[in-house]
Amino acid sequence: MTRSKIVAGIAAGLLIGGVVAAFAVAWRPAIPAIEPPAPQSFDANLVKRGRDLAAIGNCNDCHTVRGGKAFAGGLAVPTPFGAIYSSNITPDPETGIGRWSEAAFRRAMRSGVDRAGRHLYPTFPYDHFTNVTDEDDRALYAFLMTRQPVHAPARANELAFPLDQRFVVAGWKLLFLRRETYRPDGAQSAEWNRGAYLVEGLAHCGACHTPRNALGAERVSAPFSGGDVDNWHAYAINARSPSPVPWDTEAIFRYLRQGWDKDHGVARGPMAEVVSNLSSVQESDVHAIAVYMTSVFGPPSQDRLRKADEVRAKINSPPSQPAPSNAAGASIYTAACATCHESARPLPYGGVNLALSTTLSAPDPRNAANIIISGIQPVEGERSPIMPGFGSSMTDAQVAALLNYLRGRFSNQPGWSDVEKTVRDARRMQTVFLKAQPGPHNAPGDPIQRD
């Protein structure tokens, strides 16, 4: 046999072996369909527990289109690679999960594979759900299988080749999916461990608050160091937090439970949806999350505490303001903002003192631009923060002038760059986002979600 034939034979063998190995990695068997179980076959207490877990996981906001049926899917999740649409997780037997067994549901949660054996895109955060226990998966399954079935066929994702081929996801999993990474810490309290389990698992906080690499995976070397979602910046929620005043356990708890803290302001954008759900679950779970996140932030340094004291002193005894270099921004602030933000009035018409605003100390002006353009909607039936949007009454140049003035007066950080471009992008993106964003609420609006 000639040398060339030997080399060709080896190459062919390697190629065949590679194809077989790739097929073995990508292929997953289908799990047999079942007859949809009767809702009354599930224990009522298990369903109620599943409702709380679904709220902690923020399931309704990703799987419900604005104005649509709860959990019926079809919501576009924008990614750098294209739009991926959420799936129907109602118990509809044809277009939902009605014929899924509990084993099929658990495989989707743990491995990101649907009942038919197809790999699911990691916009469904199974890289966190691998940490969810069998018992909690069972409760979630019971809750979802007792929802109102909705016939809603899946929308086609908008991904370019080869990303529209699901075998690619199998390769992504080989690189980045780590199973059961959560381990209880015996040196910590039961409450801390409960919070860690929820944050690292079902609540999947790192999915928004951790930066991602070029392939869309969380950077494990920089957990909770800030990320991007729906043209909002999810702030760093560790020692790199831009908040002028350090967070403590009770401040985090108030913010997560009520969407407001006097030293940090109001939850807005996608975070408002998270708070909306957390406001309806057991306080003990929310407090456990706050306890764990306090440890993630870590104790503030002496320099951080000193700067926080300076901010508070400035609020209590504001120095006289020199003539502003940005006269346009100053006049807009006086006319549109000062009445609420300098009045010390109670909610709903009193705004946070802007010297305390994390938004104005953030690394870029996206969140501030979004808030000025779209405002803050009130929570129905509560004395919650409210702010009108100025998108229709201010030009892009005026919003940019205001942002530059606010940054210069109320933060100790250097000025932002490309502010006018950020304002243009915010106006365009918020028009799209608000069409899909549910209104704020403190309990699920659909009574069937409160079982």
SULQUIGI-V233252 format. One record per pair of residues at least 12 apart in sequence whose C-alpha atoms are under 8 Angstrom apart, sorted by sequence separation. I is the first residue (numbers start at 0). J is the second residue. D is the distance in Angstrom with one decimal. If there is no record, write none. Layout:
BEGIN
i=<I/I>
j=<J/J>
d=<D/D>
END
This chain:
BEGIN
i=<58/62/72/73/107/111/205/209/210/223/224/250/254/340/374/375/403/61/72/73/183/209/210/223/224/258/340/374/375/72/73/111/181/208/209/210/223/373/374/61/71/72/99/110/181/208/209/210/211/224/373/374/403/71/72/109/208/209/210/224/258/372/373/402/70/71/108/109/205/208/209/210/257/258/371/372/373/70/71/107/181/205/207/208/244/255/256/370/371/372/70/109/110/181/204/207/208/244/255/371/372/399/69/108/109/207/254/399/108/109/207/242/256/257/109/255/256/62/255/396/399/61/62/71/395/398/62/208/62/207/208/209/256/372/208/371/395/105/108/208/395/256/255/368/105/104/252/252/350/368/347/349/367/101/104/252/346/347/348/390/83/231/252/346/347/348/85/231/248/251/314/346/347/348/364/83/101/229/249/314/175/228/248/251/248/251/248/310/120/248/310/76/119/247/359/360/97/118/246/359/96/117/118/120/129/130/119/129/130/118/126/129/130/246/359/360/97/118/126/129/130/359/360/364/126/360/363/90/95/362/363/368/369/372/89/90/95/245/364/368/372/35/88/89/90/94/95/354/90/92/94/95/236/240/353/354/365/369/373/35/89/90/91/93/94/95/238/364/365/368/369/89/90/91/94/237/238/245/89/90/91/94/236/237/238/244/245/89/236/237/244/365/369/379/36/238/378/379/35/87/244/245/376/377/378/34/35/243/244/376/378/34/35/87/243/33/87/131/32/33/87/130/244/331/32/33/86/243/32/85/84/109/130/131/328/332/84/130/131/327/331/84/129/130/83/84/127/128/328/329/30/83/127/128/327/328/332/82/83/127/327/328/81/82/83/128/325/328/329/81/82/127/328/81/328/71/80/81/325/71/72/80/124/325/71/73/68/72/73/32/80/124/31/52/30/27/29/30/29/30/49/52/53/264/28/29/52/264/28/49/263/27/49/50/262/26/27/48/49/194/198/261/48/49/193/194/197/264/46/49/50/194/195/263/264/25/45/46/49/194/195/262/263/264/48/49/193/194/262/263/46/47/192/193/194/45/46/191/194/195/45/190/191/194/194/42/46/191/192/41/190/191/190/267/41/38/39/38/36/37/267/243/244/243/242/243/242/243/242/241/243/242/241/242/265/241/241/259/259/234/232/231/232/230/231/231/26/25/55/25/24/25/56/57/24/55/56/55/56/52/77/279/278/279/275/278/279/272/275/276/275/276/272/274/275/276/271/230/230/229/229/60/57/57/55/57/55/54/55/54/54/55/54/51/51/51/147/146/146/74/65/65/64/65/66/64/65/69/60/50/50/50/47/47/46/43>
j=<70/74/84/85/119/123/217/221/222/235/236/262/266/352/386/387/415/74/85/86/196/222/223/236/237/271/353/387/388/86/87/125/195/222/223/224/237/387/388/76/86/87/114/125/196/223/224/225/226/239/388/389/418/87/88/125/224/225/226/240/274/388/389/418/87/88/125/126/222/225/226/227/274/275/388/389/390/88/89/125/199/223/225/226/262/273/274/388/389/390/89/128/129/200/223/226/227/263/274/390/391/418/89/128/129/227/274/419/129/130/228/263/277/278/131/277/278/85/278/419/422/85/86/95/419/422/87/233/88/233/234/235/282/398/235/398/422/133/136/236/423/285/285/398/136/136/285/286/384/402/382/384/402/137/140/288/382/383/384/426/120/268/289/383/384/385/123/269/286/289/352/384/385/386/402/122/140/269/289/354/216/269/289/292/290/293/292/354/165/293/355/122/165/293/405/406/144/165/293/406/144/165/166/168/177/178/168/178/179/168/176/179/180/296/409/410/148/169/177/180/181/410/411/415/178/412/415/143/148/415/416/421/422/425/143/144/149/299/418/422/426/90/143/144/145/149/150/409/146/148/150/151/292/296/409/410/421/425/429/92/146/147/148/150/151/152/295/421/422/425/426/147/148/149/152/295/296/303/148/149/150/153/295/296/297/303/304/149/296/297/304/425/429/439/97/299/439/440/97/149/306/307/438/439/440/97/98/306/307/439/441/98/99/151/307/98/152/196/98/99/153/196/310/397/99/100/153/310/100/153/153/178/199/200/397/401/154/200/201/397/401/155/200/201/155/156/199/200/400/401/103/156/200/201/400/401/405/156/157/201/401/402/156/157/158/203/400/403/404/157/158/203/404/158/405/149/158/159/403/150/151/159/203/404/151/153/149/153/154/114/162/206/114/135/114/112/114/115/115/116/135/138/139/350/115/116/139/351/116/137/351/116/138/139/351/116/117/138/139/284/288/351/139/140/284/285/288/355/138/141/142/286/287/355/356/118/138/139/142/287/288/355/356/357/142/143/287/288/356/357/141/142/287/288/289/141/142/287/290/291/142/287/288/291/292/141/145/290/291/141/290/291/291/370/145/144/145/145/144/145/375/354/355/355/355/356/356/357/357/357/360/360/360/361/384/361/362/383/384/361/365/365/366/365/366/369/166/166/197/169/169/170/201/202/170/201/202/202/203/201/229/441/441/442/439/442/443/437/440/441/441/442/439/441/442/443/439/425/428/428/432/272/272/273/273/276/276/276/277/277/279/280/280/279/280/281/447/447/448/435/434/435/435/436/437/436/437/445/437/448/449/450/449/450/450/450>
d=<7.6/6.2/7.3/5.1/7.8/7.7/7.8/6.7/7.6/5.5/6.4/7.9/7.2/5.4/5.0/6.4/7.3/6.5/4.9/6.1/7.8/5.2/7.7/5.4/6.4/6.8/6.8/4.6/7.2/4.4/7.1/5.8/8.0/7.7/4.5/6.5/6.0/7.2/3.7/8.0/7.0/4.2/6.4/6.7/6.8/4.9/5.3/5.7/7.3/6.6/4.2/7.0/7.7/4.2/6.9/6.0/6.3/5.0/4.5/7.8/5.7/5.0/6.6/7.7/6.1/6.0/5.5/7.8/6.7/4.4/5.0/7.4/6.9/7.7/5.7/4.9/6.2/5.6/5.9/7.5/6.9/5.7/7.4/4.7/6.8/7.9/6.2/7.1/5.8/4.0/5.8/6.0/7.2/7.8/8.0/5.5/7.5/7.5/5.2/7.0/7.7/5.8/8.0/5.6/4.4/6.5/7.7/5.4/6.5/7.9/6.4/7.2/5.9/6.3/8.0/6.6/4.7/5.6/7.3/6.6/6.6/6.6/6.5/7.7/6.6/7.1/6.8/5.2/7.4/6.1/6.3/7.6/7.7/7.9/6.2/7.4/6.1/7.7/7.8/7.1/6.5/6.9/7.0/7.3/6.3/7.9/6.4/5.6/7.1/7.3/5.2/7.5/7.4/7.0/7.0/7.9/5.8/5.2/6.7/7.4/8.0/7.0/5.3/6.1/4.6/6.4/7.9/7.9/7.8/5.4/7.5/5.8/5.7/7.7/7.5/7.5/6.6/7.7/7.4/7.2/6.7/7.8/5.3/8.0/5.6/7.8/7.7/6.6/7.7/5.6/7.3/7.4/7.4/6.0/7.0/7.3/6.9/5.7/7.3/5.6/7.8/7.0/7.0/6.5/7.9/7.2/7.3/5.5/4.9/6.3/5.7/5.4/6.6/7.6/7.1/5.6/7.9/6.8/6.7/7.8/5.9/6.3/7.4/6.8/7.4/6.3/6.2/6.9/7.7/7.7/8.0/7.4/7.9/7.9/6.2/5.1/7.5/6.6/6.8/5.8/6.8/7.3/6.9/6.7/7.3/8.0/7.3/4.7/6.7/8.0/5.8/7.4/7.8/7.8/6.1/6.4/6.2/5.7/7.4/6.7/6.1/7.1/4.4/7.2/5.8/7.9/7.6/7.0/7.5/6.4/7.3/6.6/4.9/5.5/5.2/5.4/4.9/7.5/5.1/7.4/5.9/7.1/7.4/3.8/6.2/7.9/7.5/6.1/6.2/6.9/7.7/6.7/6.9/7.5/7.8/7.5/5.5/6.4/5.1/8.0/8.0/7.3/7.6/7.1/5.5/7.7/5.3/7.5/5.0/7.1/7.2/5.8/7.7/6.6/6.0/4.8/7.5/7.9/5.0/6.2/6.9/7.4/7.9/7.7/5.9/6.2/6.2/7.3/7.0/8.0/7.7/7.7/7.2/5.8/7.2/6.5/6.3/5.0/6.4/7.6/6.4/7.2/7.1/7.6/7.9/5.8/6.2/5.2/4.6/7.0/6.3/4.8/4.7/5.7/6.4/4.2/7.9/6.0/6.3/6.6/7.5/7.4/7.8/5.0/7.6/7.7/7.3/7.1/6.2/5.5/6.6/5.7/5.2/5.0/7.8/6.1/6.4/7.5/7.9/7.8/7.5/7.6/7.2/6.2/6.2/6.6/7.2/7.5/6.1/7.8/7.9/7.2/7.7/7.5/5.3/7.7/5.6/6.4/4.3/7.3/7.2/7.9/6.5/7.8/7.1/4.6/6.6/5.5/5.1/7.9/7.5/4.8/4.3/7.1/7.5/7.3/7.1/6.1/4.3/7.0/6.5/6.4/7.8/7.3/7.4/7.8/6.9/7.6/6.0/6.7/5.9/7.8/8.0/6.0/6.5/8.0/5.3/7.4/5.0/4.3/6.8/6.0/6.0/7.9/8.0/7.9/6.0/4.0/8.0/6.6/5.3/7.1/7.9/7.4/7.1/6.7/4.5/5.9/6.7/5.6/7.6/5.1/7.5/5.1/7.8/8.0/7.7/5.8/7.4/6.1/7.2/5.0/8.0/7.8/7.9/6.7/8.0/4.8/7.6/7.9/7.0/7.6/6.8/5.7/7.4/7.0/7.0/6.3/4.5/5.9/7.2/6.8/5.8/7.8/7.0/5.6/7.8/7.9/7.7/7.6/6.9/6.2/6.4/7.1/5.6/7.9/7.9/5.4/7.9/5.2/6.6/7.6/5.0/7.2/7.9/6.7/4.6/5.5/7.1/7.5/7.0/6.1/5.4/5.2/6.3/6.9/7.7/7.6/5.4/6.7/4.8/6.7/6.7/7.9/6.8/7.4/6.8/7.2/6.8/8.0/7.3/6.9/7.7/6.1/7.8/6.5/6.5/5.0/6.0/6.4/7.6/7.4/7.1/7.6/5.4/7.6/7.8/7.0/7.4/7.5/6.9/4.8/6.0/5.9/7.7/7.9/5.4/7.6/7.5/6.9/7.0/7.3/7.6/5.8/7.1/7.9>
END
